[in-house]
């Protein structure tokens, strides 16, 4: 049958064989041009610097030949200037002027371009000492380790901290609890009974100060991510981590927080200065996104208890009353219900009732339901949107009342594991079993693991949080990190009652220097070397590792020697050990960072 054009005339096709040769020539030409342009425009696409790399080639070209290990020439890194002692590359005050002040966007993550990356070792402050060990560190730290006086001078009447001799002491005060955090949390627990029985396990504290709230909750079996930006308060997050309390740099501004949806059991703001009712309530929508159904949002400070507090807030009672009513209206529209209220504390609960969320589909509803194109867990440089992320109705065990209580939830495969490619109850149990064996082996290689010498731990590329689960009885906490480019397993981690964050290791982590005692990674370079420069990843590890701290690196034989070479250039001491299975294709590097002082001191 002949095809016809729009005028009804027959269309004749020339013999296709006549076009084979010209077409082949055209393809060859295009490939050649593409190859040439690729070499000109992207000469550095291979992230490992080939000028520093040599390979031991083998003549054996058989299928069973072993790939020769990557070899890197000896390298030595210089010291950064002493004024980089608290360098945070992606939240660097030196670069704030490049970004806008609207909604404090300059305090968000803005990483330097490749040509501005530092290839030097961040020095400790003059007089730095090895940190005080847990649990004493909860109440004191060395002044020279975090030598900042702003909070002590400006907040002295609120008892956040107090300088005494060569130490900072932490009395447990705060803006809304100047007489101590324990009494404040006692009242909160009376108002929220699920805080006492293991129902509430994970929490986030926005605008955390020196993390006294999160520190107090540790003793009550609740694990808190304390969140604060780098601002005029000077090193809030650094104080928190120096104390041995989980914390990360961050701010609710124009981008989502790096956490999955429906994950925290509780969120808290104690006069955190976040303008909850401004910009259409978009910051409240982000709290709604990360809070699991049935979870609690606790607010103390303006406009709560405005009737008795307004005089100290440089405002009028009418303004504060209007703000409180607007807050209540916004929360109700997002399917929150006022749970309880007493003195300076007000508590709302995110509903699990589907009927409320169905109302958000009304065209006139504000805020509206997020459309299906908005991925609920997308949280790495994802812009905030003025819409409500609705919990998926098919997830029947997502709500706080449906999740097993702590500690049972740690070892029960969560419902959301089915969202992970290849995830199942069986794979979850296998992962648990693997890490129990592996951690037992790690403790033989590194006897400090499980003692007071190691408190702040990061698992740099976890899957289900198996490493963290295996060390749960030790006097430490683990920040689980899931690649923003890998399978999304972070919801599983939170459903287990653990904490973590998304991250891309091609960039710097959201923390201060010298904040972790142990960094653990399992096959990170195998997974990410095609994207991330090994040298910069290791320099970032050096930045965030405390002097005297350790790195446990389980990696393919292909990378182990190269890692050890770079580590030596960073003044680390490393030794190579067998894995728990004794497999030849992998090894474990046990490394320790040495304490050194800047020559500029």
PLY file of the C-alpha trace (Angstrom):
ply
format ascii 1.0
element vertex 601
property float x
property float y
property float z
element edge 600
property int vertex1
property int vertex2
end_header
0.00 0.00 0.00
1.29 3.41 -1.04
1.17 6.28 1.46
-0.33 9.54 0.27
0.39 13.11 1.24
-2.22 15.60 2.49
-3.23 16.38 -1.14
-3.88 12.75 -1.93
-0.83 12.34 -4.14
1.14 9.13 -3.77
4.45 9.31 -1.95
7.30 7.37 -3.53
10.25 6.29 -1.39
13.64 6.14 -3.05
15.68 3.01 -2.63
16.88 3.11 1.00
20.04 1.21 0.11
21.25 4.26 -1.77
21.38 6.19 1.51
23.32 3.69 3.59
26.82 4.89 2.63
26.18 8.66 2.99
24.38 8.05 6.30
27.28 5.96 7.61
29.74 8.70 6.70
27.57 11.29 8.43
27.44 9.21 11.62
31.22 8.81 11.65
31.69 12.56 11.18
29.24 13.39 14.01
30.94 10.94 16.37
34.32 12.46 15.59
33.07 16.00 16.20
31.43 14.93 19.49
34.63 13.26 20.66
36.66 16.37 19.80
34.26 18.75 21.55
34.10 16.50 24.59
37.87 16.65 24.91
37.94 20.44 24.51
34.97 21.39 26.67
35.21 18.72 29.40
38.88 17.88 29.86
38.39 17.18 33.60
35.47 14.80 33.34
37.57 12.06 34.93
37.41 13.10 38.58
40.66 11.45 39.57
43.60 13.59 38.47
45.42 11.48 35.90
48.64 13.42 36.36
48.92 11.97 39.85
47.84 8.47 38.95
49.73 5.54 37.55
48.48 2.03 36.96
50.40 -1.19 37.00
49.37 -2.68 33.67
49.45 -6.41 33.17
50.11 -8.26 29.96
47.43 -10.80 30.84
44.36 -9.97 28.77
42.41 -13.08 29.69
38.90 -12.81 31.06
40.11 -13.97 34.50
42.76 -11.26 34.87
42.56 -9.09 38.00
42.25 -5.33 37.63
45.40 -3.74 39.00
44.88 -1.49 42.05
44.76 2.25 41.54
48.10 3.81 42.43
48.59 7.49 43.26
51.89 9.29 43.58
52.90 10.46 47.03
51.18 13.70 47.93
51.44 16.22 50.76
48.88 18.86 51.67
49.74 22.26 53.04
48.03 23.88 56.02
45.16 26.28 55.48
45.52 29.75 56.93
44.72 29.94 60.68
41.65 32.06 59.90
40.13 28.96 58.30
40.07 27.11 61.64
36.24 26.99 61.57
35.81 26.80 57.81
32.42 25.60 56.62
32.74 25.61 52.81
29.04 25.59 51.90
27.95 28.04 54.62
30.92 30.37 54.56
30.25 33.90 55.88
32.98 35.19 53.55
30.66 34.46 50.61
27.35 35.69 52.08
27.42 38.97 50.15
27.12 37.03 46.90
23.61 35.89 47.82
20.29 37.51 48.58
18.99 38.54 51.99
15.37 37.72 51.16
14.24 34.98 53.54
17.87 34.69 54.68
18.83 32.72 51.59
22.48 33.68 52.12
22.54 31.30 55.11
21.52 28.30 53.00
24.02 25.96 51.35
26.07 27.71 48.67
29.12 25.57 47.91
32.17 27.11 46.24
32.83 26.27 42.59
35.52 23.73 41.79
38.17 26.35 41.08
37.67 27.84 44.59
37.97 24.57 46.52
40.59 24.47 49.23
43.32 21.83 48.89
44.72 22.32 52.37
44.30 20.95 55.88
42.09 22.96 58.23
44.08 23.74 61.40
42.68 23.59 64.93
42.47 26.79 67.02
45.48 27.81 69.09
45.41 25.89 72.35
43.07 23.17 71.06
42.78 20.12 73.33
41.33 16.69 72.71
37.60 16.99 73.57
36.25 16.10 76.99
34.70 12.64 76.89
31.02 11.74 77.18
29.06 12.00 79.44
31.06 14.82 81.08
31.09 16.66 77.74
27.34 17.16 77.92
27.90 19.80 80.60
31.32 21.24 79.70
33.84 21.73 76.91
37.24 23.35 76.48
36.99 27.06 75.75
39.87 27.00 73.26
38.11 24.32 71.18
35.17 26.66 70.47
36.60 30.09 71.37
33.49 32.21 70.92
32.11 34.52 73.62
29.05 36.05 71.91
26.45 33.78 73.51
28.08 34.08 76.94
27.99 37.88 76.73
24.65 38.42 75.01
22.63 35.57 76.58
24.17 35.45 80.04
20.82 36.00 81.77
19.37 33.00 79.92
22.12 30.58 81.02
22.83 28.96 77.65
26.47 28.61 78.69
28.98 30.16 81.04
32.73 30.65 80.69
34.59 29.50 83.75
38.36 29.31 83.64
39.49 27.35 80.57
36.05 25.79 80.01
32.53 26.58 78.90
29.88 25.16 81.23
26.36 24.35 80.01
23.81 24.92 82.81
20.93 23.83 80.56
19.25 27.19 80.14
17.57 28.70 77.09
15.50 31.68 76.05
12.24 30.01 77.09
13.74 27.95 79.92
16.35 30.15 81.66
15.94 28.14 84.87
16.79 24.84 83.26
15.76 22.58 80.41
14.82 19.60 82.60
11.82 21.30 84.17
10.78 22.53 80.73
10.88 19.00 79.30
9.16 17.59 82.38
6.19 19.86 81.65
6.29 18.86 78.00
6.19 15.18 78.90
3.21 15.76 81.18
1.41 17.33 78.23
2.56 14.63 75.76
2.42 11.19 77.43
3.74 9.41 74.28
7.12 10.98 75.07
7.39 8.64 78.07
6.60 5.20 76.65
8.79 4.90 73.55
6.14 6.13 71.12
8.11 9.31 70.41
11.66 8.39 69.41
12.93 10.92 66.81
12.73 14.70 67.03
14.01 17.81 65.29
14.79 21.07 67.07
14.72 24.06 64.72
16.81 26.94 66.01
18.45 24.72 68.60
20.75 27.13 70.44
23.45 25.01 72.10
21.17 21.93 71.86
20.20 21.72 75.53
16.72 20.44 74.59
18.14 17.66 72.44
20.73 16.85 75.10
18.09 16.46 77.78
15.96 14.21 75.57
18.89 11.79 75.08
18.47 10.74 78.70
14.78 10.10 77.98
15.39 7.80 75.02
14.55 10.39 72.35
17.08 11.06 69.57
17.05 14.63 68.30
18.53 16.33 65.24
19.41 19.83 66.48
19.32 22.32 63.60
20.66 25.87 63.42
22.30 28.10 60.80
25.70 29.68 61.01
24.71 33.15 62.18
25.52 35.86 64.71
25.04 33.39 67.58
28.47 31.99 66.68
28.87 28.25 66.47
25.62 26.93 67.98
26.00 23.67 66.09
29.70 23.49 66.93
28.88 23.83 70.64
26.26 21.07 70.30
28.66 18.63 68.64
31.49 19.51 71.02
29.07 18.46 73.79
28.38 15.14 72.03
24.83 15.99 70.93
23.61 15.34 67.34
23.39 18.54 65.27
23.70 19.85 61.70
23.93 23.26 60.09
20.69 24.22 58.39
17.90 26.74 58.02
14.33 26.72 56.72
14.51 29.33 53.98
13.82 28.65 50.30
14.79 24.96 50.11
13.51 21.82 51.76
15.41 20.47 54.72
17.52 17.39 53.79
15.17 14.90 55.42
12.48 12.58 54.02
8.76 13.14 54.41
6.72 11.71 57.29
9.76 10.85 59.38
10.15 12.79 62.64
7.91 11.90 65.56
8.21 15.40 67.01
9.34 18.88 65.95
10.21 21.69 68.35
10.73 25.44 68.21
11.64 27.39 71.33
11.59 31.03 70.32
13.51 30.00 67.22
12.64 33.27 65.42
11.23 31.49 62.37
8.37 33.65 60.97
5.85 30.82 60.83
2.90 32.89 59.62
4.77 34.79 56.90
5.09 33.86 53.21
1.77 32.06 53.29
2.89 29.68 56.02
5.41 27.95 53.75
7.74 27.14 56.67
4.91 25.38 58.50
4.29 23.34 55.35
7.88 22.08 55.55
7.40 21.06 59.18
4.23 19.28 58.08
6.17 17.46 55.33
8.88 16.02 57.60
6.57 15.21 60.53
4.93 11.80 60.45
1.11 11.53 60.79
0.25 11.68 64.47
3.49 13.52 65.19
3.69 16.56 67.45
4.79 20.12 66.77
5.76 22.01 69.93
6.06 25.79 70.00
7.17 27.94 72.92
7.69 31.66 72.51
5.82 34.24 70.43
2.91 34.23 69.99
2.16 31.49 72.57
1.01 32.88 75.93
0.91 36.35 74.41
-1.53 37.46 77.12
1.27 37.36 79.70
4.38 37.71 77.55
3.70 40.44 74.99
5.38 43.24 76.97
8.77 41.54 76.68
8.45 41.03 72.93
8.54 44.69 71.85
5.07 44.43 70.37
1.42 44.91 71.31
-1.02 42.39 72.71
-3.32 42.98 69.73
-0.56 42.16 67.24
0.39 39.00 69.09
-3.23 37.92 69.39
-3.70 38.38 65.65
-0.51 36.43 64.96
-1.64 33.55 67.19
-5.03 33.40 65.50
-3.38 33.40 62.09
-1.04 30.61 63.23
-3.95 28.55 64.47
-5.86 29.10 61.22
-2.87 28.02 59.10
-2.23 24.92 61.19
-5.89 23.90 61.02
-5.86 24.31 57.24
-2.85 21.93 57.12
-4.63 19.25 59.13
-3.02 20.00 62.50
-5.12 19.96 65.67
-4.35 21.77 68.92
-3.32 18.91 71.22
-2.65 20.79 74.47
-1.47 24.10 75.81
-0.08 25.26 79.13
1.94 28.30 80.15
4.53 28.99 77.42
4.06 25.68 75.60
1.53 24.93 72.85
1.34 21.56 71.10
-0.28 20.65 67.81
-0.66 17.16 66.37
-0.57 16.31 62.67
-3.71 14.37 61.91
-3.82 10.88 60.45
-7.39 11.43 59.25
-7.67 11.07 55.47
-10.93 13.06 55.43
-9.06 16.25 56.33
-6.55 15.82 53.51
-9.32 15.18 50.99
-10.56 18.72 51.62
-7.26 20.05 50.28
-8.23 18.92 46.78
-10.87 21.66 46.70
-9.80 24.25 44.08
-10.36 27.05 46.60
-8.43 25.38 49.43
-5.33 27.06 50.83
-2.83 25.67 51.17
-3.57 23.22 48.36
-2.52 19.61 48.18
0.81 19.12 46.38
0.27 17.62 42.95
1.60 14.22 41.99
4.65 15.72 40.28
6.04 16.78 43.67
8.15 13.95 45.06
7.56 13.97 48.86
11.08 12.78 49.73
12.97 14.95 47.26
15.00 17.09 49.64
18.39 17.94 48.16
18.35 21.51 46.81
14.60 21.10 46.32
12.71 24.43 46.48
9.97 24.84 49.07
6.51 24.84 47.54
3.37 26.39 48.96
1.45 23.14 49.15
0.81 20.33 51.61
2.46 16.93 51.12
-0.33 14.47 51.84
0.62 11.09 53.39
0.01 8.22 51.01
-3.21 6.43 51.99
-1.76 3.03 51.03
0.81 3.27 53.84
-1.13 1.91 56.80
1.79 1.77 59.26
3.19 5.25 58.77
1.41 7.08 61.58
2.94 7.47 65.03
0.35 5.18 66.63
1.03 2.46 64.03
4.82 2.42 64.27
6.15 -0.04 66.87
7.43 1.61 70.04
11.10 2.04 70.77
13.20 -0.09 71.00
11.13 -2.75 69.19
10.92 -0.63 66.03
14.70 -0.82 65.56
14.61 -4.44 64.40
11.26 -4.58 62.61
11.27 -4.09 58.84
9.32 -0.87 58.17
6.49 -0.74 55.68
8.40 1.75 53.52
11.15 -0.74 52.80
9.00 -1.90 49.90
9.68 1.48 48.23
13.40 0.66 48.02
14.50 -1.26 44.90
15.15 -4.80 46.10
13.96 -3.94 49.59
12.08 -6.59 51.55
11.75 -8.02 55.03
14.28 -10.66 54.04
16.89 -8.17 52.80
16.34 -6.10 55.95
17.05 -9.07 58.21
20.07 -10.05 56.16
21.43 -6.52 56.48
20.92 -6.63 60.25
22.74 -9.94 60.54
25.63 -8.75 58.35
26.25 -5.67 60.48
26.19 -7.55 63.76
29.03 -9.71 62.49
30.89 -6.81 60.89
30.72 -4.54 63.93
32.04 -7.36 66.11
35.00 -7.54 63.72
35.40 -3.75 63.72
35.70 -3.74 67.50
38.60 -6.16 67.26
40.32 -3.88 64.75
39.47 -0.72 66.69
39.12 -1.40 70.44
38.15 2.26 71.04
34.79 1.57 69.33
32.26 1.02 72.08
34.19 3.05 74.68
33.94 6.66 75.82
36.67 7.56 73.30
34.15 7.53 70.44
30.94 9.55 70.79
30.02 11.35 67.53
29.86 8.88 64.64
28.93 9.26 60.98
28.05 6.40 58.64
28.87 8.16 55.39
26.98 5.89 52.99
24.53 3.72 54.86
21.75 1.62 53.39
19.25 0.67 56.11
21.22 2.02 59.09
22.57 -1.43 59.93
25.85 -0.13 61.36
23.99 2.29 63.65
21.64 -0.47 64.79
24.55 -2.77 65.61
26.18 -0.18 67.93
22.94 1.01 69.52
24.01 -0.16 73.00
27.32 1.73 72.88
27.74 5.25 74.35
27.57 6.94 70.95
25.14 8.19 68.33
25.30 7.82 64.55
24.47 10.33 61.84
23.35 8.15 58.94
24.04 9.63 55.51
22.26 8.51 52.34
23.47 9.69 48.95
21.18 12.17 47.25
22.00 10.30 44.03
21.39 6.77 45.32
18.38 4.67 46.31
16.22 6.48 48.86
16.56 4.39 52.00
16.35 7.29 54.47
12.63 6.76 55.31
13.52 3.24 56.47
16.19 4.67 58.77
13.76 7.07 60.43
11.05 4.42 60.69
13.56 2.34 62.66
13.99 5.17 65.17
17.39 6.32 63.88
18.42 9.70 62.44
20.22 10.82 59.32
20.40 13.21 56.39
20.70 13.25 52.62
24.03 14.41 51.23
26.17 14.48 48.10
29.81 13.71 48.90
30.98 15.75 45.92
30.29 18.67 48.29
31.17 19.59 51.87
28.97 18.33 54.70
26.85 20.74 56.76
28.96 20.77 59.88
31.91 22.53 61.47
35.48 21.22 61.46
36.53 18.71 64.14
33.04 17.48 65.01
33.16 13.66 64.58
35.13 10.98 66.44
34.59 8.25 63.86
33.79 8.24 60.15
32.66 4.93 58.68
32.30 4.22 54.99
31.59 1.03 53.12
32.34 1.09 49.40
31.81 4.83 49.09
34.56 5.35 46.53
33.42 2.36 44.50
29.95 3.92 44.35
30.86 7.58 43.87
34.33 7.83 42.26
32.76 8.36 38.84
31.24 11.61 40.16
33.34 12.78 43.08
37.07 13.47 43.25
38.56 11.09 45.83
41.05 13.71 46.98
38.35 16.24 47.89
36.20 13.64 49.64
39.15 12.68 51.84
40.03 16.31 52.53
36.43 16.84 53.63
36.72 13.82 55.91
39.84 15.38 57.41
38.01 18.66 57.95
35.16 17.13 59.96
37.19 14.51 61.85
38.50 15.43 65.27
42.24 15.16 65.99
42.71 11.73 67.48
39.56 10.57 65.70
39.27 7.48 63.52
38.13 6.43 60.07
36.99 2.90 59.25
37.12 2.51 55.49
35.92 -0.75 53.98
36.66 -0.56 50.29
37.54 -2.46 47.14
41.18 -3.44 46.72
41.24 -1.21 43.68
41.00 1.95 45.82
42.59 0.98 49.15
46.23 1.81 48.35
45.30 5.13 46.73
43.23 6.09 49.77
46.11 5.21 52.08
48.49 7.37 50.03
46.22 10.42 50.23
45.58 9.77 53.94
49.33 9.79 54.59
49.50 13.18 52.89
46.84 14.38 55.37
49.03 13.25 58.30
46.84 10.23 59.09
48.22 6.94 60.24
46.56 3.97 58.49
46.89 0.22 58.49
45.29 -2.32 56.17
43.27 -5.19 57.63
41.17 -8.06 56.35
37.38 -7.84 56.27
35.24 -10.01 58.55
34.96 -12.58 55.77
38.60 -12.45 54.76
37.63 -11.72 51.16
40.57 -10.73 48.97
38.60 -8.27 46.87
38.02 -5.93 49.84
40.10 -4.59 52.70
39.54 -2.41 55.75
41.65 0.67 56.37
41.85 1.64 60.03
43.04 5.24 60.17
43.62 7.81 62.89
43.99 11.56 62.44
46.94 13.06 64.26
46.79 16.21 66.37
48.92 18.99 64.96
49.03 22.76 65.36
49.35 25.47 62.76
52.81 26.84 62.11
51.16 30.27 62.15
50.24 29.85 65.82
0 1
1 2
2 3
3 4
4 5
5 6
6 7
7 8
8 9
9 10
10 11
11 12
12 13
13 14
14 15
15 16
16 17
17 18
18 19
19 20
20 21
21 22
22 23
23 24
24 25
25 26
26 27
27 28
28 29
29 30
30 31
31 32
32 33
33 34
34 35
35 36
36 37
37 38
38 39
39 40
40 41
41 42
42 43
43 44
44 45
45 46
46 47
47 48
48 49
49 50
50 51
51 52
52 53
53 54
54 55
55 56
56 57
57 58
58 59
59 60
60 61
61 62
62 63
63 64
64 65
65 66
66 67
67 68
68 69
69 70
70 71
71 72
72 73
73 74
74 75
75 76
76 77
77 78
78 79
79 80
80 81
81 82
82 83
83 84
84 85
85 86
86 87
87 88
88 89
89 90
90 91
91 92
92 93
93 94
94 95
95 96
96 97
97 98
98 99
99 100
100 101
101 102
102 103
103 104
104 105
105 106
106 107
107 108
108 109
109 110
110 111
111 112
112 113
113 114
114 115
115 116
116 117
117 118
118 119
119 120
120 121
121 122
122 123
123 124
124 125
125 126
126 127
127 128
128 129
129 130
130 131
131 132
132 133
133 134
134 135
135 136
136 137
137 138
138 139
139 140
140 141
141 142
142 143
143 144
144 145
145 146
146 147
147 148
148 149
149 150
150 151
151 152
152 153
153 154
154 155
155 156
156 157
157 158
158 159
159 160
160 161
161 162
162 163
163 164
164 165
165 166
166 167
167 168
168 169
169 170
170 171
171 172
172 173
173 174
174 175
175 176
176 177
177 178
178 179
179 180
180 181
181 182
182 183
183 184
184 185
185 186
186 187
187 188
188 189
189 190
190 191
191 192
192 193
193 194
194 195
195 196
196 197
197 198
198 199
199 200
200 201
201 202
202 203
203 204
204 205
205 206
206 207
207 208
208 209
209 210
210 211
211 212
212 213
213 214
214 215
215 216
216 217
217 218
218 219
219 220
220 221
221 222
222 223
223 224
224 225
225 226
226 227
227 228
228 229
229 230
230 231
231 232
232 233
233 234
234 235
235 236
236 237
237 238
238 239
239 240
240 241
241 242
242 243
243 244
244 245
245 246
246 247
247 248
248 249
249 250
250 251
251 252
252 253
253 254
254 255
255 256
256 257
257 258
258 259
259 260
260 261
261 262
262 263
263 264
264 265
265 266
266 267
267 268
268 269
269 270
270 271
271 272
272 273
273 274
274 275
275 276
276 277
277 278
278 279
279 280
280 281
281 282
282 283
283 284
284 285
285 286
286 287
287 288
288 289
289 290
290 291
291 292
292 293
293 294
294 295
295 296
296 297
297 298
298 299
299 300
300 301
301 302
302 303
303 304
304 305
305 306
306 307
307 308
308 309
309 310
310 311
311 312
312 313
313 314
314 315
315 316
316 317
317 318
318 319
319 320
320 321
321 322
322 323
323 324
324 325
325 326
326 327
327 328
328 329
329 330
330 331
331 332
332 333
333 334
334 335
335 336
336 337
337 338
338 339
339 340
340 341
341 342
342 343
343 344
344 345
345 346
346 347
347 348
348 349
349 350
350 351
351 352
352 353
353 354
354 355
355 356
356 357
357 358
358 359
359 360
360 361
361 362
362 363
363 364
364 365
365 366
366 367
367 368
368 369
369 370
370 371
371 372
372 373
373 374
374 375
375 376
376 377
377 378
378 379
379 380
380 381
381 382
382 383
383 384
384 385
385 386
386 387
387 388
388 389
389 390
390 391
391 392
392 393
393 394
394 395
395 396
396 397
397 398
398 399
399 400
400 401
401 402
402 403
403 404
404 405
405 406
406 407
407 408
408 409
409 410
410 411
411 412
412 413
413 414
414 415
415 416
416 417
417 418
418 419
419 420
420 421
421 422
422 423
423 424
424 425
425 426
426 427
427 428
428 429
429 430
430 431
431 432
432 433
433 434
434 435
435 436
436 437
437 438
438 439
439 440
440 441
441 442
442 443
443 444
444 445
445 446
446 447
447 448
448 449
449 450
450 451
451 452
452 453
453 454
454 455
455 456
456 457
457 458
458 459
459 460
460 461
461 462
462 463
463 464
464 465
465 466
466 467
467 468
468 469
469 470
470 471
471 472
472 473
473 474
474 475
475 476
476 477
477 478
478 479
479 480
480 481
481 482
482 483
483 484
484 485
485 486
486 487
487 488
488 489
489 490
490 491
491 492
492 493
493 494
494 495
495 496
496 497
497 498
498 499
499 500
500 501
501 502
502 503
503 504
504 505
505 506
506 507
507 508
508 509
509 510
510 511
511 512
512 513
513 514
514 515
515 516
516 517
517 518
518 519
519 520
520 521
521 522
522 523
523 524
524 525
525 526
526 527
527 528
528 529
529 530
530 531
531 532
532 533
533 534
534 535
535 536
536 537
537 538
538 539
539 540
540 541
541 542
542 543
543 544
544 545
545 546
546 547
547 548
548 549
549 550
550 551
551 552
552 553
553 554
554 555
555 556
556 557
557 558
558 559
559 560
560 561
561 562
562 563
563 564
564 565
565 566
566 567
567 568
568 569
569 570
570 571
571 572
572 573
573 574
574 575
575 576
576 577
577 578
578 579
579 580
580 581
581 582
582 583
583 584
584 585
585 586
586 587
587 588
588 589
589 590
590 591
591 592
592 593
593 594
594 595
595 596
596 597
597 598
598 599
599 600
